[in-house]
Amino acid sequence: MALEILILAAGQGKRMRSSLPKVLHPLAGRPLLAHVLDTARELSPRKIIVVHGHGAEQVKEAFPEKHIEWALQAEQLGTAHAVMQAMPRVSADADVLLLYGDVPLVRVATLRRLLEAARDGLAVLTADLEDPAAYGRVVRDASGRVKRIVEQRDASEAERAIREINAGFYALSAQRLSGWLKKIDNRNAQKEYYLTDLVGFAVAEGAPVVAVKAADAWEAAGVNSKRELANLESQYRKIRAEELLEAGVTLTDPARIDVRGALECGRDVAIDVNCVFEGRVSLGDRVRIGPNCVVRYCTIAAGTEVLGFCFMENSAIGERCRIGPYARLRPGAQLAEEVHIGNFVEVKASRLGAGSKANHLSYLGDSEIGERVNVGAGTITCNYDGAAKHRTVIEDDCFIGSDATLVAPVRIARGSYIGAGSTISKDTPAGQLTVARARQVSIPGWKPPRKKEKG
C-alpha cells in the first residue's frame, strides 16, 4: 500500500501566550511545522495532508508548497475530530501515519520502525519520561501487551504513576482508521474526541497493537509553552553539536553553537564559541571560525580563517582568506583566494580578486575589484545616486589611498595609485598617480568659538 501522512496542526497553543499560531513558532530559525514536514518528506509519502485550524490562513501562507493538501478543522474538538476532517482526502487503499505539527524532533528511523510494526494492525509510538505530567499513559495487561491509553485527566492514581507515555503518533491502514473513527465518542473529562480510543477498538477486535518505543524521550516531546520550546531548542543544539563532533569538527564548547540549517564541514574544521549558522553553509578543510560569528548561506573554501564577531550572508569565500574581526559580508560578496577583509570592512555585491586587501574601515559595494589591489583605510565606493545603483571597477594592481571616495560609475585602471583623501568621479589612466583634493587653505586670525560663561 502507498503511504499517506496526516499532520495535525490545528491547535491554538494558549500557553504560548502569543498571537502566532503554535506550529509557526520557530525552532532553530524555522517553524515547528517545517521540521515535521521535512521528516514526513523523507518517508516519500504519496500524500501529505495537514489539518489546520487556529490561524488557518496564516499557516497555509507560510507553506505555499503545492504538494501539501490542507484540511480545515474549524472547531477544535480533539485529535480524533481533527483526523475526521482529513479523512475525505485519504485514499481508501492507503497506509496512514499520524504526526503532530508541534512534535518536531522525531527521527525518520523511528517512524520507519513504527510503519513496519503496523503491518498487521495498529502501531503506537511511546516513550519513557521521568515526569509524564500531562501525557496520556500506556496501560498494559499482565503479559505486557498494550491494553489501552488513558489521558492524564481521566487516569486513576495508579495509572498516573505509569512512566510510559503515548507520543500521539499512530500507523495503521486507512480502512481500519475510517471504521474506528466512526465509533469514537466524547464521553470523557474534556468532552473531546480522542485518538487514543483507537487502541481500545483494536484490542476489542483482536487486531495487534504494537508499542514502538522511541530511543530518546525528546523524540516524543511536544511544544505547549515557551519553556518547552526553549527546552527543545536546547536539545536541537545538542543534537547538531554531537553530529559535528562525530564528523570530526572541533567545537570549543559544544553547548555554545547554533546550527539552524545544513552545515557541511570538511576535515580539521574548528569552530569557536557562540557561532550561529543559518541556511546552507559549507566550510572547507581547515577552515577556522572565531567566536561570536553569524554565517548565513555561505561557502567558505579551504584554509580560510574567520576571526571573531563577523557577520556573513549569501557570500562565497575562496581559499586561504582572512576575514575580520568585525567584518560584514553582505549578499553577493565573492572573494577569490588569499583575500583579506579586515576590521569594520563591509562588502556588498562585490567581487575581489586574488590577493586583494581591504584591512580597515571601508565600504565596498557593487564593485569589481581585481587582483593584488590594496584598499586603504576609510575608502568607500559611492554606489547609490539616490535613484539607482552603479558599479565601481578597480583593475589589477591598484593602490587606493586612505579616505578615498570613489563615485560610481567609475573605473580605476590597472596599476593606478589614488592619493589619500581623493574624491574620484572620473576614470583614471593606467599606471599613474591620481590626486583629487581641494586646495588646502589656512585662515589667518581665525579663532575657535567659545562657550558663554554662565552668569
MIBA-585758 format. One record per residue (C-alpha): residue in one letter; y, z, x. Coordinates in steps of 0.5 Angstrom, whole numbers, padded with zeros to 4 digits, always signed. Last residue first. Example, Ala and Ser with C-alpha at 12.3 -4.5 7.8 and 13.67 -1.06 7.14 Angstrom:
# MIBA-585758
s-0002+0014+0027 a-0009+0016+0025 
END
This chain:
# MIBA-585758
g+0168+0070+0052 k+0162+0066+0055 e+0164+0061+0060 k+0163+0054+0059 k+0158+0051+0062 r+0160+0046+0068 p+0159+0038+0068 p+0158+0035+0075 k+0164+0033+0079 w+0165+0026+0081 g+0170+0025+0087 p+0168+0019+0090 i+0163+0015+0086 s+0156+0013+0089 v+0154+0006+0088 q+0147+0003+0089 r+0146-0005+0087 a+0141-0006+0081 r+0134-0007+0083 a+0130-0013+0083 v+0126-0013+0090 t+0121-0019+0091 l+0117-0019+0098 q+0114-0026+0099 g+0106-0028+0100 a+0106-0032+0093 p+0113-0033+0089 t+0114-0028+0083 d+0114-0030+0076 k+0120-0027+0072 s+0121-0020+0069 i+0120-0015+0075 t+0124-0009+0075 s+0124-0006+0082 g+0124+0001+0083 a+0119+0000+0090 g+0119-0007+0092 i+0114-0012+0090 y+0110-0015+0095 s+0106-0021+0093 g+0100-0024+0096 r+0098-0028+0091 a+0103-0029+0085 i+0106-0024+0081 r+0105-0027+0074 v+0110-0025+0068 p+0109-0024+0060 a+0111-0019+0061 v+0116-0014+0064 l+0113-0011+0070 t+0117-0004+0072 a+0116-0002+0079 d+0116+0006+0080 s+0112+0005+0086 g+0111-0001+0090 i+0106-0006+0088 f+0102-0009+0093 c+0099-0016+0092 d+0092-0018+0095 d+0089-0022+0089 e+0094-0024+0083 i+0097-0020+0078 v+0098-0023+0071 t+0101-0019+0066 r+0100-0020+0059 h+0104-0020+0052 k+0103-0016+0046 a+0107-0018+0040 a+0113-0015+0035 g+0117-0010+0039 d+0116-0013+0046 y+0110-0010+0048 n+0107-0011+0055 c+0111-0007+0059 t+0107-0006+0065 i+0108+0000+0068 t+0108+0003+0076 g+0109+0010+0077 a+0105+0011+0083 g+0104+0004+0087 v+0099-0001+0084 n+0095-0004+0090 v+0091-0010+0089 r+0085-0012+0093 e+0082-0016+0088 g+0086-0019+0082 i+0089-0016+0076 e+0089-0019+0069 s+0093-0014+0065 d+0094-0012+0057 g+0096-0005+0059 l+0096-0002+0066 y+0100+0005+0065 s+0101+0009+0072 l+0102+0016+0074 h+0097+0016+0081 n+0092+0012+0084 a+0092+0005+0082 k+0087+0001+0086 s+0084-0005+0087 g+0077-0006+0091 a+0074-0011+0086 g+0078-0014+0081 l+0082-0010+0075 r+0081-0013+0068 s+0086-0010+0062 a+0085-0008+0055 k+0088-0001+0056 v+0088+0003+0063 e+0092+0009+0063 v+0093+0013+0070 f+0094+0020+0070 n+0090+0022+0076 g+0087+0016+0079 i+0083+0009+0078 h+0080+0007+0084 v+0076+0000+0084 e+0070-0001+0088 e+0066-0006+0084 a+0070-0009+0078 l+0073-0005+0072 q+0074-0007+0065 a+0078-0004+0060 g+0078-0007+0053 p+0078+0000+0049 r+0082+0005+0053 l+0081+0008+0060 r+0084+0015+0061 a+0085+0018+0068 y+0085+0026+0068 p+0081+0026+0075 g+0080+0021+0075 i+0075+0015+0076 r+0072+0013+0083 c+0068+0006+0083 r+0062+0005+0086 e+0059+0000+0082 g+0063-0003+0076 i+0066+0000+0070 a+0066-0003+0063 s+0070+0000+0057 n+0070+0002+0050 e+0072+0009+0051 m+0074+0013+0057 f+0077+0020+0057 c+0077+0024+0064 f+0078+0031+0065 g+0074+0032+0071 l+0072+0026+0076 v+0068+0020+0074 e+0064+0018+0080 t+0061+0011+0081 g+0054+0009+0085 a+0051+0005+0080 a+0055+0002+0074 i+0058+0006+0068 t+0058+0002+0061 c+0062+0005+0056 y+0061+0007+0048 r+0065+0013+0048 v+0066+0018+0054 v+0069+0025+0054 c+0070+0029+0060 n+0070+0036+0061 p+0067+0037+0068 g+0065+0031+0073 i+0060+0025+0071 r+0056+0023+0077 v+0053+0016+0077 r+0047+0016+0082 d+0043+0010+0078 g+0047+0007+0072 l+0050+0011+0066 s+0050+0007+0059 v+0053+0010+0053 r+0052+0008+0046 g+0056+0012+0041 e+0059+0018+0044 f+0058+0022+0050 v+0062+0029+0051 c+0062+0033+0057 n+0063+0040+0057 v+0059+0042+0064 d+0057+0037+0070 i+0053+0031+0069 a+0049+0028+0075 v+0045+0022+0075 d+0039+0021+0080 r+0036+0015+0077 g+0039+0011+0071 c+0041+0014+0064 e+0042+0012+0057 l+0046+0016+0052 a+0045+0014+0045 g+0049+0017+0040 r+0053+0024+0040 v+0051+0027+0046 d+0054+0034+0047 i+0053+0038+0054 r+0054+0045+0055 a+0048+0049+0054 p+0044+0044+0059 d+0049+0047+0064 t+0050+0043+0071 l+0045+0038+0068 t+0041+0033+0073 v+0038+0027+0069 g+0031+0027+0071 a+0028+0024+0064 e+0025+0031+0062 l+0032+0034+0064 l+0035+0028+0059 e+0031+0030+0053 e+0032+0037+0054 a+0039+0036+0053 r+0038+0032+0047 i+0034+0037+0044 k+0039+0043+0046 r+0045+0039+0043 y+0041+0038+0036 q+0039+0045+0036 s+0047+0047+0037 e+0049+0042+0032 l+0043+0045+0027 n+0046+0052+0028 a+0053+0050+0027 l+0051+0046+0020 e+0047+0053+0018 r+0054+0057+0019 k+0058+0051+0015 s+0053+0052+0009 n+0047+0049+0006 v+0044+0045+0011 g+0037+0044+0012 a+0032+0046+0017 a+0025+0043+0016 e+0025+0040+0023 w+0028+0047+0026 a+0021+0050+0025 d+0018+0046+0030 a+0011+0043+0030 a+0012+0042+0023 k+0006+0044+0019 v+0002+0039+0014 a+0000+0042+0008 v-0006+0038+0005 v-0007+0038-0003 p-0013+0034-0005 a-0013+0032-0012 g-0017+0037-0016 e-0013+0035-0023 a-0011+0042-0023 v-0009+0043-0016 a-0005+0036-0016 f-0001+0039-0022 g+0000+0045-0019 v+0003+0042-0012 l+0007+0037-0016 d+0011+0043-0019 t+0014+0044-0013 l+0019+0038-0015 y+0022+0043-0019 y+0026+0041-0026 e+0032+0046-0027 k+0033+0052-0031 q+0034+0056-0025 a+0030+0062-0027 n+0024+0058-0029 r+0022+0054-0035 n+0025+0047-0033 d+0019+0042-0035 i+0015+0038-0030 k+0009+0034-0034 k+0012+0027-0034 l+0014+0028-0026 w+0006+0028-0025 g+0005+0021-0028 s+0010+0018-0024 l+0008+0021-0018 r+0001+0020-0018 q+0002+0012-0019 a+0008+0012-0014 s+0002+0015-0009 l+0004+0021-0005 a+0008+0024+0001 y+0012+0030+0000 f+0018+0033+0004 g+0021+0040+0001 a+0020+0044+0007 n+0016+0049+0003 i+0016+0055+0007 e+0010+0059+0011 r+0013+0066+0012 i+0010+0070+0006 a+0013+0076+0004 r+0017+0073-0002 e+0010+0072-0005 a+0008+0080-0004 e+0015+0081-0008 s+0014+0076-0013 a+0017+0069-0013 d+0021+0066-0018 r+0028+0067-0015 q+0025+0065-0008 e+0021+0059-0011 v+0014+0059-0011 i+0009+0053-0008 r+0002+0053-0011 k-0005+0053-0009 v-0005+0050-0002 r-0012+0052+0001 g-0013+0057+0006 s-0020+0060+0003 a-0017+0066+0000 d-0012+0061-0004 r-0006+0059-0001 v+0002+0060-0003 v+0007+0056+0000 r+0014+0060-0001 g+0020+0056-0003 y+0026+0057+0002 a+0032+0062+0000 a+0030+0067+0006 p+0024+0065+0010 d+0027+0069+0016 e+0022+0068+0022 l+0020+0061+0019 d+0013+0058+0019 a+0014+0051+0017 t+0011+0046+0011 l+0011+0039+0010 v+0007+0037+0003 a+0001+0032+0003 l-0001+0030-0004 g-0008+0026-0005 d-0013+0021-0002 r-0008+0018+0004 a-0003+0024+0004 a-0005+0026+0010 e-0003+0020+0014 l+0004+0020+0011 l+0005+0027+0013 r+0003+0026+0020 r+0007+0020+0020 l+0013+0024+0018 t+0012+0029+0024 a+0012+0023+0029 v+0019+0021+0026 r+0021+0028+0027 v+0025+0032+0022 l+0032+0033+0025 p+0037+0031+0019 v+0035+0036+0013 d+0041+0035+0008 g+0039+0028+0006 y+0033+0030+0004 l+0026+0026+0004 l+0021+0024-0001 l+0015+0019+0002 v+0012+0014-0003 d+0006+0010-0003 a+0008+0004-0007 d+0004+0000-0012 a+0008+0002-0018 s+0014+0000-0015 v+0020+0005-0015 r+0027+0003-0018 p+0025+0006-0025 m+0023+0012-0021 a+0030+0014-0018 q+0033+0018-0023 m+0026+0022-0024 v+0027+0024-0017 a+0033+0027-0018 h+0030+0031-0024 a+0025+0033-0020 t+0030+0036-0015 g+0034+0040-0020 l+0038+0039-0026 q+0044+0036-0022 e+0048+0031-0027 a+0050+0024-0026 q+0044+0023-0021 l+0045+0016-0019 a+0040+0011-0016 w+0042+0007-0010 e+0038+0002-0006 i+0040+0001+0001 h+0038-0005+0005 k+0045-0008+0004 e+0048-0003+0008 p+0055+0000+0006 f+0054+0007+0008 a+0060+0011+0007 e+0062+0007+0001 k+0056+0010-0002 v+0057+0017-0001 q+0065+0016-0003 e+0062+0013-0009 a+0058+0019-0011 g+0062+0025-0009 h+0056+0029-0012 g+0051+0025-0015 h+0047+0020-0010 v+0039+0019-0010 v+0038+0014-0004 i+0032+0009-0005 i+0030+0006+0002 k+0025+0000+0000 r+0019-0003+0004 p+0019+0002+0009 s+0019+0001+0017 l+0018+0008+0019 e+0023+0008+0024 r+0028+0006+0018 a+0027+0013+0015 t+0029+0017+0021 d+0035+0013+0022 l+0037+0014+0014 v+0036+0022+0015 h+0041+0022+0021 a+0046+0018+0017 l+0045+0023+0011 l+0048+0028+0016 p+0054+0024+0017 r+0055+0022+0025 g+0059+0026+0030 a+0053+0030+0033 l+0052+0033+0026 p+0058+0031+0021 h+0059+0033+0014 l+0057+0027+0009 v+0051+0030+0006 k+0055+0035+0003 p+0060+0031+0000 l+0067+0033+0003 s+0071+0037-0002 s+0069+0043+0002 r+0067+0050+0001 m+0060+0049+0005 r+0057+0054+0000 k+0058+0049-0006 g+0054+0044-0003 q+0055+0038-0008 g+0048+0036-0008 a+0046+0028-0010 a+0043+0026-0003 l+0035+0026-0005 i+0032+0021+0000 l+0026+0016-0003 i+0022+0012+0001 e+0018+0006+0000 l+0012+0005+0004 a+0007-0001+0002 m+0000+0000+0000 
END
